[in-house]
Amino acid sequence: MATYLVINLAAVIIPFIFSFHRRLNFYKSWHAFWPAALITAALFLFWDVFFTRWGVWGFTPKYLLGRSLLGLPVEEWLFFICIPYACVFTYASLKKMDTHDFLSAQAGRITFALTGVLILVAVFNLDKAYTSVTFLLTAGFLLMHLIFIKPTYLSSFYFSYVILLFPFLLINGILTGSFLDGQVVWYNDSENLGIRIFTIPIEDFIYAFLLILMNVTIYEALLSKKEKQPDARTVKTSSINIPV
């Protein structure tokens, strides 16, 4: 069965098609998305390889094509492209909507509170690899935003993350055993809190949060860099001296 492959493709097909919609034009920001996706994928795949080898999680062969690289099924490699594409597309599309950013005044407080909760949970569960590593990495990344990056996009990210929870529950639910007679991705519950929403470990929500935020952070940084660069034609024109 190619269940995992079908899930990846189903998640990305509609966002990909609508990337060319004249009101969204997400394809015009591919120069920022693809580096963001590849950099983030490299970091998460490094993490994934070790956690798979250590038995923190694993994959059920009957739902896979049977091809692997560095101990990970090819579908897992595709996951870090397909899911971020769908998520960053959603984030970018929501930003284009002319709606009141009601979270902007609260973004700093949300970030500070979330960071504190993540650190506390991690510290009291250092014996659980999935919980402690995921929560500490996410807390550290949020602290980086608070102290160094100080972005204006966090409120938009939080709003899009809440919206994305609905497809997340469906996609991750299927991966973890909802609607199937088994699990595409299984977890060693001795390495997590053992708390599940439907079939999804609570850690997956934070893992997805970090995955999307890292993509968005690099995406926004590259967009900003592109916007700050002067247009070559403008520079050339302005350098011409017109004799009087």
Secondary structure, 3 states (H helix, E strand, C coil): CCHHHHHHHHHHHHHHHHCCCCCCCHHHHHHHHHHHHHHHHHHHHHHHHHHHHCCCEEECHHHCCCCEECCEEHHHHHHHHHHHHHHHHHHHHHHHCCCCCCCCCCHHHHHHHHHHHHHHHHHCCCCCHHHHHHHHHHHHHHHHHHHHHCCCCHHHHHHHHHHHHHHHHHHHHHHCCCCCCCCCEEECHHHCCCCEECCEEHHHHHHHHHHHHHHHHHHHHHHHHHHHCCCHHHHHHHCCCCCC
